[in-house]
Amino acid sequence: MRLNGETFPEAEEEEAKESENFQPQELVVGYALTSKKKNSFLKPKLEVLARSKGITFVAIDTNRPLLDQGPFDIVLHKMSGKEWCEVIERFALLIMNDDQIVEISPSRIQSIAKPLVVDGSAKSHELFLAYDRFSLAELEPPLVLQEFVNHGGVLFKIYIVGEAIKVVRRFSLPNVSKCELAKVVGLIPFPRVSSAAASADDADLDPGIAELPPRPLLERLARELRLRLGLRLFNIDMIRDYGTRDVFYVIDINYFPGYGKMPDYEHIFTDFLVSLVQSKYMKRPNT
């Protein structure tokens, strides 16, 4: 262990012994996911790898109280609806003190308009580029408006799994020139651009566009968001201001995203689940 540049070998040896003595028992992970989310996340490769590490995934019956099920070491959930929110809030209050469970714009504009509520449907992922304020009346509210920033047609999807960070490139919206901006009016619809099929990792890109954001920046951003949002499973969509090297914008944050699109997610995710139990074990007072 190192503090202010000093090394304490005794502490390092003690921590190493505790880590070696940790023998994880069966880890039961309860999950409440939409059918779409389950199909994209709980793939056979993940379940096989999880079993090899002593992890079992058990479906939660959303029609029964959570306390009548399990017991679960970890609860993964991503469901919509007022009823489910009330169920999970009641459950969170009951386990709050239980350290054995881990719950993881001017008249001439250039804006991206997208639905406020994202529920997994195709409609909730519709994007429009609005060139004037009058065209916004054609869209159905509620909406989120974001200033459009030219970014070379590439965005960076930054997956966070506990302390792990994985970055992939995705094709995004093309640049819009000042000439185009002066001529075009109304709305331009865009397809969903962040799907796995839009991967730009192997594309022949301008190095100034393809260069990944600096690792220290991502680590600091991930650490701050974990603290402020109270999340351990999320991803960030980030773009670089076109023509610059170190000007970035965060344009979206998603909790429990589609990890099935992240390379090697099975190993990263199962290691994360095991680390949760190990960290709880290390924090327990010696008896």
C-alpha positions as CSV (number, residue, x, y, z in Angstrom):
1,M,0.0,0.0,0.0
2,R,1.3,3.5,-0.8
3,L,0.5,6.7,1.0
4,N,2.1,10.0,0.1
5,G,4.9,8.1,-1.6
6,E,5.6,5.8,1.3
7,T,5.3,2.0,1.0
8,F,4.0,-0.2,3.8
9,P,4.9,-3.8,2.9
10,E,3.2,-5.3,6.0
11,A,-0.2,-3.8,4.9
12,E,0.4,-5.1,1.3
13,E,1.0,-8.6,2.6
14,E,-2.0,-8.5,4.8
15,E,-4.3,-7.4,1.9
16,A,-2.8,-10.0,-0.4
17,K,-3.5,-12.8,2.2
18,E,-7.1,-11.6,2.7
19,S,-7.6,-11.6,-1.1
20,E,-6.1,-15.2,-1.3
21,N,-8.3,-16.4,1.5
22,F,-11.5,-15.2,-0.2
23,Q,-13.4,-18.2,-1.3
24,P,-16.6,-17.1,-3.1
25,Q,-19.6,-19.3,-2.6
26,E,-22.4,-19.5,-5.1
27,L,-23.4,-15.9,-6.1
28,V,-27.1,-15.5,-6.8
29,V,-28.0,-12.6,-9.1
30,G,-31.6,-11.8,-9.4
31,Y,-32.7,-10.0,-12.5
32,A,-35.8,-8.1,-13.7
33,L,-35.3,-7.2,-17.4
34,T,-37.5,-6.6,-20.4
35,S,-37.5,-9.5,-22.9
36,K,-35.5,-7.4,-25.3
37,K,-32.9,-6.6,-22.6
38,K,-32.7,-10.2,-21.5
39,N,-32.1,-11.5,-25.0
40,S,-29.3,-9.0,-25.7
41,F,-27.6,-9.4,-22.3
42,L,-28.1,-12.9,-21.0
43,K,-26.4,-14.7,-23.8
44,P,-25.3,-18.3,-23.5
45,K,-21.6,-17.4,-23.5
46,L,-22.2,-15.1,-20.5
47,E,-24.2,-17.7,-18.6
48,V,-21.6,-20.5,-19.2
49,L,-18.8,-18.2,-18.0
50,A,-20.8,-17.1,-15.0
51,R,-21.5,-20.7,-13.9
52,S,-17.8,-21.4,-14.1
53,K,-17.3,-18.6,-11.6
54,G,-20.1,-19.7,-9.3
55,I,-22.6,-17.1,-10.5
56,T,-26.2,-18.1,-11.0
57,F,-28.8,-15.7,-12.7
58,V,-32.3,-16.1,-11.4
59,A,-35.4,-14.4,-12.9
60,I,-37.3,-12.2,-10.5
61,D,-41.1,-12.6,-10.6
62,T,-42.3,-9.0,-10.9
63,N,-45.8,-10.0,-9.6
64,R,-44.4,-11.0,-6.2
65,P,-42.7,-9.0,-3.5
66,L,-38.9,-9.1,-3.8
67,L,-38.5,-10.1,-0.1
68,D,-40.5,-13.3,-0.8
69,Q,-38.0,-14.3,-3.4
70,G,-34.3,-15.1,-3.4
71,P,-32.3,-14.5,-1.3
72,F,-30.3,-12.5,-3.9
73,D,-26.7,-11.3,-3.4
74,I,-27.1,-8.8,-6.3
75,V,-30.2,-7.4,-8.0
76,L,-30.0,-6.3,-11.6
77,H,-33.0,-4.5,-12.9
78,K,-34.1,-2.3,-15.9
79,M,-37.8,-2.2,-16.1
80,S,-40.2,0.7,-16.9
81,G,-43.5,1.5,-15.3
82,K,-44.7,3.2,-12.1
83,E,-45.5,-0.1,-10.4
84,W,-42.0,-1.6,-10.8
85,C,-40.4,1.7,-9.6
86,E,-42.5,1.5,-6.4
87,V,-41.6,-2.1,-5.9
88,I,-37.8,-1.5,-6.2
89,E,-38.0,1.7,-4.0
90,R,-39.8,-0.2,-1.2
91,F,-37.2,-3.0,-1.5
92,A,-34.3,-0.5,-1.4
93,L,-35.7,1.1,1.8
94,L,-35.9,-2.3,3.5
95,I,-32.3,-3.3,2.6
96,M,-30.7,0.1,3.0
97,N,-28.9,-1.1,6.1
98,D,-28.1,-4.6,4.9
99,D,-24.5,-4.8,3.6
100,Q,-25.1,-8.2,2.2
101,I,-27.0,-6.9,-0.8
102,V,-25.7,-4.7,-3.6
103,E,-28.2,-2.8,-5.8
104,I,-26.6,-2.0,-8.6
105,S,-32.3,28.1,-28.5
106,P,-32.6,31.6,-31.4
107,S,-34.8,31.8,-34.5
108,R,-32.2,30.0,-36.6
109,I,-31.1,26.9,-34.7
110,Q,-29.1,23.8,-35.4
111,S,-30.3,21.3,-32.8
112,I,-30.8,17.6,-32.3
113,A,-34.3,16.8,-31.2
114,K,-35.1,13.4,-29.5
115,P,-37.8,12.0,-27.3
116,L,-37.5,12.7,-23.6
117,V,-38.6,9.2,-22.6
118,V,-36.5,6.2,-23.9
119,D,-38.4,2.9,-23.4
120,G,-36.5,0.7,-25.8
121,S,-39.0,1.1,-28.7
122,A,-37.9,2.3,-32.2
123,K,-39.8,5.5,-31.8
124,S,-38.0,6.4,-28.6
125,H,-34.7,6.4,-30.5
126,E,-35.8,8.7,-33.3
127,L,-33.5,11.6,-34.0
128,F,-34.2,14.8,-36.0
129,L,-31.9,17.6,-37.0
130,A,-33.9,20.8,-36.6
131,Y,-32.8,23.9,-38.6
132,D,-35.4,26.4,-37.4
133,R,-37.7,26.8,-34.4
134,F,-40.9,26.5,-36.5
135,S,-40.0,23.0,-37.5
136,L,-40.1,21.9,-33.9
137,A,-43.9,22.2,-33.9
138,E,-44.0,19.2,-36.2
139,L,-42.6,16.9,-33.5
140,E,-44.5,15.4,-30.6
141,P,-43.4,16.5,-27.2
142,P,-41.9,16.0,-24.7
143,L,-38.5,16.4,-26.4
144,V,-34.9,16.9,-25.5
145,L,-33.0,19.5,-27.5
146,Q,-29.2,19.5,-27.8
147,E,-27.1,21.9,-29.7
148,F,-25.6,20.1,-32.8
149,V,-21.8,20.0,-32.8
150,N,-19.8,18.9,-35.8
151,H,-17.8,15.9,-34.7
152,G,-16.5,14.1,-37.8
153,G,-19.3,11.6,-37.9
154,V,-17.9,9.5,-35.0
155,L,-18.9,9.2,-31.4
156,F,-17.2,7.3,-28.6
157,K,-19.3,4.9,-26.5
158,I,-17.7,4.5,-23.1
159,Y,-18.9,1.5,-21.2
160,I,-18.5,1.5,-17.4
161,V,-18.6,-1.7,-15.4
162,G,-17.6,-1.0,-11.8
163,E,-14.0,0.2,-12.2
164,A,-13.6,-1.1,-15.7
165,I,-13.8,1.2,-18.7
166,K,-14.1,0.1,-22.3
167,V,-14.3,2.5,-25.3
168,V,-15.6,1.7,-28.8
169,R,-16.1,3.9,-31.8
170,R,-19.5,4.3,-33.5
171,F,-20.5,6.1,-36.7
172,S,-22.6,9.1,-35.9
173,L,-24.3,12.0,-37.6
174,P,-22.3,13.7,-40.5
175,N,-20.9,17.2,-40.3
176,V,-23.1,20.0,-41.5
177,S,-21.4,22.8,-43.3
178,K,-22.2,26.5,-42.9
179,C,-23.4,26.5,-46.5
180,E,-25.8,23.7,-45.8
181,L,-27.0,25.4,-42.7
182,A,-27.9,28.6,-44.6
183,K,-29.8,26.7,-47.3
184,V,-31.8,24.0,-45.5
185,V,-35.0,24.5,-43.5
186,G,-37.3,22.2,-41.6
187,L,-36.4,18.8,-40.1
188,I,-34.1,16.1,-41.3
189,P,-34.8,12.6,-39.8
190,F,-31.8,10.4,-38.9
191,P,-31.8,6.7,-38.2
192,R,-30.6,5.3,-35.0
193,V,-26.9,5.6,-35.2
194,S,-25.5,3.9,-32.1
195,S,-26.3,0.3,-32.9
196,A,-23.7,-2.4,-33.0
197,A,-23.9,-2.5,-36.8
198,A,-22.6,1.1,-36.9
199,S,-19.2,0.1,-35.4
200,A,-16.3,2.3,-36.6
201,D,-13.5,0.5,-34.8
202,D,-12.1,-1.1,-38.0
203,A,-12.9,1.8,-40.4
204,D,-10.2,3.8,-42.2
205,L,-10.7,7.1,-40.4
206,D,-8.8,10.4,-40.2
207,P,-6.5,9.9,-37.1
208,G,-7.7,13.2,-35.7
209,I,-11.2,11.9,-35.7
210,A,-10.5,8.3,-34.6
211,E,-8.1,9.1,-31.7
212,L,-9.8,7.9,-28.5
213,P,-10.3,10.4,-25.6
214,P,-7.4,10.5,-23.1
215,R,-7.6,7.7,-20.6
216,P,-7.0,10.0,-17.5
217,L,-10.0,12.1,-18.7
218,L,-12.2,9.0,-18.9
219,E,-11.1,7.7,-15.5
220,R,-11.8,11.0,-13.9
221,L,-15.2,11.4,-15.6
222,A,-16.3,7.8,-14.7
223,R,-15.2,8.3,-11.1
224,E,-17.1,11.5,-10.8
225,L,-20.3,10.1,-12.4
226,R,-20.2,7.0,-10.2
227,L,-20.1,9.3,-7.2
228,R,-22.8,11.8,-8.4
229,L,-25.2,9.3,-10.0
230,G,-24.7,6.4,-7.6
231,L,-24.4,4.0,-10.6
232,R,-21.9,1.3,-11.3
233,L,-23.3,0.1,-14.6
234,F,-23.7,2.8,-17.3
235,N,-22.3,4.1,-20.5
236,I,-21.4,7.6,-21.8
237,D,-21.8,8.8,-25.4
238,M,-19.0,11.4,-26.0
239,I,-18.0,13.4,-29.1
240,R,-15.0,15.5,-30.0
241,D,-15.5,19.0,-31.4
242,Y,-14.5,18.7,-35.0
243,G,-11.1,20.3,-35.7
244,T,-10.0,20.1,-32.1
245,R,-8.0,17.5,-30.2
246,D,-9.1,18.0,-26.6
247,V,-12.6,19.5,-26.7
248,F,-15.2,16.9,-25.8
249,Y,-18.9,16.8,-25.1
250,V,-20.9,14.2,-23.2
251,I,-24.2,13.9,-25.2
252,D,-25.9,11.0,-23.4
253,I,-25.7,8.8,-20.3
254,N,-27.5,5.4,-20.1
255,Y,-27.8,3.2,-17.1
256,F,-27.4,-0.6,-17.5
257,P,-26.8,-0.2,-21.3
258,G,-26.6,-2.9,-24.0
259,Y,-23.5,-4.6,-22.8
260,G,-24.0,-7.3,-25.4
261,K,-22.5,-4.8,-27.9
262,M,-19.3,-4.3,-25.8
263,P,-16.4,-6.6,-26.8
264,D,-15.5,-9.2,-24.2
265,Y,-18.4,-8.1,-21.9
266,E,-18.8,-11.6,-20.5
267,H,-15.4,-11.6,-18.8
268,I,-15.6,-8.0,-17.7
269,F,-19.1,-8.4,-16.2
270,T,-18.6,-11.6,-14.4
271,D,-15.4,-10.3,-12.9
272,F,-17.4,-7.3,-11.7
273,L,-20.0,-9.4,-10.0
274,V,-17.3,-11.5,-8.2
275,S,-15.5,-8.3,-7.1
276,L,-18.7,-7.0,-5.5
277,V,-18.9,-10.0,-3.2
278,Q,-15.1,-9.9,-2.6
279,S,-15.2,-6.2,-1.6
280,K,-18.0,-7.0,1.0
281,Y,-15.9,-9.8,2.3
282,M,-12.8,-7.6,2.7
283,K,-14.9,-4.9,4.6
284,R,-16.2,-7.3,7.2
285,P,-14.6,-7.0,10.7
286,N,-12.3,-9.9,11.7
287,T,-13.9,-12.3,14.1
